[in-house]
Amino acid sequence: MGSSSSVQLTMLGLDSSGKTTILYHMKFEQYTNATPTISYNCETIKVKEGSAKGITFKIWDVGGQDNKRPLWNQYTRSSDGIIFVVDSEDKERLEEAKLELIRLLKAPDNQKLPLLVIANKQDLQHSLSLHEIETLLGLRDLHPGQMWSIIGACAITGEGLTEAMDAMYDLIVKRKSHKRKK
């Protein structure tokens, strides 16, 4: 993928996980107080550092309320990858997040899409470790062909977001080279 490449991603997750805060931190390189997303936000972000430097990501941030989740698949259809954001401190809702993630990945269009889980709010005192989140979401039990990665982040400070975009980009590159070999 050349430096002029454009990648389309869909950012999903339960409401209040921090999707919009992540999106706008990546766009403006600073914390922006976000309100709950009623439908979706879409931003184009050109990465300035890391292994994805120079790559333009068009990111669809879709609302995570119950009534929005049935629409998620409409956004992933033309996507190159899925970013799934979870609140690392909200252990009570990780089971709900797992069920939504499994439902999402069962859709035929989504089964081959690279998945990046961003464990947001890692800065909070009671946040779960990446290993605990990986276990609670059942990431190791996903379909064997499912390419995935998990990265810890803090949407407010931006910590982990460069690594997250690098991980997403690496998954997409791997998927494309894997497809060519077949």
C-alpha positions in Angstrom: 0.0 0.0 0.0 1.5 3.3 -1.1 1.7 6.4 1.0 -1.3 7.9 -0.9 -3.4 5.0 0.3 -6.8 5.5 1.8 -8.3 3.0 4.2 -11.9 3.0 5.3 -12.6 1.8 8.9 -15.7 1.5 11.0 -15.4 2.2 14.7 -18.0 0.5 16.8 -18.6 -0.4 20.5 -21.1 0.1 23.2 -22.3 3.6 24.0 -19.9 5.6 26.4 -16.9 3.5 25.5 -15.1 6.5 24.1 -15.3 6.1 20.3 -16.0 9.7 19.5 -13.3 11.0 21.9 -10.8 8.7 20.2 -11.9 9.8 16.8 -11.5 13.5 17.6 -8.3 13.0 19.5 -6.8 11.4 16.3 -8.3 14.2 14.1 -7.3 17.2 16.2 -4.5 15.8 18.3 -6.1 17.0 21.5 -8.9 16.1 23.9 -12.3 17.2 22.6 -15.3 16.8 24.9 -17.8 14.6 23.0 -21.5 14.2 23.4 -23.2 10.8 22.8 -23.3 10.0 19.1 -26.9 9.9 17.9 -26.2 8.5 14.4 -22.6 8.6 13.2 -19.5 10.8 12.8 -17.1 10.5 9.9 -13.6 12.0 9.8 -10.7 11.6 7.5 -7.4 11.4 9.4 -3.9 11.4 7.9 -1.5 9.6 10.2 1.6 11.6 11.0 3.7 9.1 12.8 4.3 5.3 13.3 4.2 2.6 10.7 1.0 3.9 9.3 2.5 7.4 8.7 1.1 9.0 5.5 -1.9 6.7 5.4 -5.3 8.4 5.2 -8.0 6.7 7.3 -11.6 7.5 6.7 -13.2 6.5 10.0 -17.0 6.0 10.5 -17.8 6.3 14.2 -21.2 4.8 14.7 -23.4 5.3 17.8 -23.4 2.4 20.2 -26.8 2.7 21.8 -29.0 -0.5 21.7 -31.2 0.9 18.9 -28.1 1.8 16.7 -26.4 -1.6 16.9 -28.6 -3.3 14.2 -27.3 -0.7 11.8 -23.6 -1.5 12.4 -23.4 -3.9 9.5 -24.5 -1.3 7.0 -21.3 0.7 7.9 -19.0 -2.3 7.8 -19.9 -3.4 4.3 -17.4 -1.1 2.5 -14.9 -1.2 5.3 -11.3 -2.4 5.3 -11.4 -3.1 9.0 -13.3 -2.8 12.3 -12.2 -0.9 15.4 -14.1 -2.1 18.4 -13.8 0.1 21.4 -14.4 -1.1 25.0 -14.4 0.8 28.3 -11.6 -1.0 30.2 -13.2 -0.1 33.6 -16.7 -1.2 32.8 -16.5 -4.9 33.7 -20.3 -5.1 34.0 -20.8 -4.3 30.3 -18.0 -6.4 28.8 -20.3 -9.4 28.5 -22.7 -7.2 26.5 -19.8 -6.0 24.4 -18.7 -9.6 23.8 -22.2 -10.5 22.6 -22.3 -7.5 20.2 -18.9 -8.3 18.9 -19.7 -11.9 18.2 -23.0 -10.9 16.5 -21.0 -8.4 14.4 -18.4 -10.9 13.4 -21.0 -13.5 12.4 -22.2 -11.3 9.5 -20.7 -12.8 6.3 -19.3 -9.4 5.2 -17.4 -9.0 8.4 -15.9 -12.4 8.8 -12.7 -11.6 7.0 -12.3 -8.0 8.2 -9.3 -7.3 10.4 -10.4 -6.4 14.0 -8.7 -4.0 16.3 -10.0 -3.9 19.9 -9.1 -0.6 21.6 -9.2 -1.1 25.4 -10.0 2.5 26.2 -9.7 4.2 29.6 -6.6 2.3 30.6 -5.6 5.3 32.7 -8.4 4.7 35.2 -7.6 3.1 38.5 -9.9 0.1 38.2 -9.3 -0.6 34.5 -8.9 -4.2 33.6 -5.7 -5.5 32.0 -5.5 -6.2 28.2 -5.2 -9.9 29.1 -8.4 -9.8 31.2 -10.3 -7.9 28.4 -9.0 -10.3 25.8 -10.4 -13.2 27.9 -13.7 -11.6 28.8 -14.3 -10.7 25.1 -13.3 -14.3 24.0 -10.9 -13.0 21.4 -8.9 -16.2 21.4 -12.1 -18.1 20.7 -12.9 -16.2 17.5 -13.0 -17.9 14.1 -9.4 -19.2 13.4 -9.3 -17.0 10.2 -10.2 -13.8 12.2 -7.2 -11.4 12.3 -7.3 -9.3 15.4 -5.2 -7.3 17.8 -5.9 -5.5 21.1 -4.3 -2.2 22.2 -4.7 -0.3 25.4 -5.4 3.4 25.1 -6.6 6.6 26.8 -8.7 8.7 24.5 -8.3 11.8 26.7 -4.4 11.9 26.6 -4.2 10.1 23.2 -1.8 7.5 24.7 -1.9 4.3 22.7 -3.7 5.8 19.6 -0.6 5.8 17.4 0.0 2.2 18.3 -3.6 1.4 17.6 -3.6 2.8 14.1 -0.3 1.0 13.4 -1.8 -2.2 14.6 -4.9 -1.7 12.4 -2.8 -0.8 9.4 -0.6 -3.9 10.0 -3.6 -6.1 10.1 -5.0 -4.7 6.8 -1.6 -5.1 5.1 -1.4 -8.7 6.4 -4.9 -9.4 5.1 -4.1 -8.0 1.7 -0.9 -10.0 1.3 -2.7 -13.1 2.6 -5.4 -12.6 0.0 -2.8 -12.3 -2.8 -1.1 -15.6 -1.8 -4.4 -17.6 -2.2 
